[in-house]
Amino acid sequence: MPNIASILKSEISRVARKEVRTEIETLRKASALHRASIAALRRQVEKLEKELRRATKTVARAAPAGDADEAAESGPHRRFSASRLAAHRGKLGLSAAAYGKLVGVTGQTIYKWEQGKARPRKAQLEGLAAVRGLGRREVAEQLNG
């Protein structure tokens, strides 16, 4: 009897492996199709992102030309450089607190601007530009007066 039982067991195992193999093959094919479609979708997304960046750049280039009237009304565009701020403060021989008093901000704000941890707002840029045009005498008069 043990012989029939072992034969039956081996036959069941063989049939089960055969069934599993066919199921796995079906799943492999489906998986390959899914991977191919995912790759195609990724390529499509990359293409669309590239087009979006290109369109954004085009709009950004065209926008300043259209906003020239608004920029002329609001005044000149001011640039900010942390190193130039530190150099100008050093040239005048002022502490950050004294320089901040001229601009209308705190000394801590001046330090943060010089370190690049913060950037001045538009109104503060105007104050910096006003201080930039002052010499040592005018600065001393404003601080003492």
Residue pairs with C-beta under 8 A, 6 or more apart in sequence:
64 71
71 77
75 126
78 122
78 125
78 126
78 128
78 129
80 113
80 119
80 120
80 125
80 128
82 113
82 114
82 115
82 116
83 114
85 110
85 113
85 114
85 128
86 114
88 131
88 132
89 96
89 99
89 110
89 114
92 99
92 136
92 139
93 136
94 102
94 139
95 107
96 107
96 108
96 110
96 111
96 114
97 106
97 107
97 110
98 107
98 143
99 107
99 110
99 131
100 106
100 107
100 108
100 109
100 110
101 143
102 127
102 131
102 134
102 139
102 142
102 143
103 110
103 124
103 127
103 128
103 131
104 124
104 127
105 120
105 124
105 127
109 118
112 118
113 119
113 120
120 128
131 139
134 142
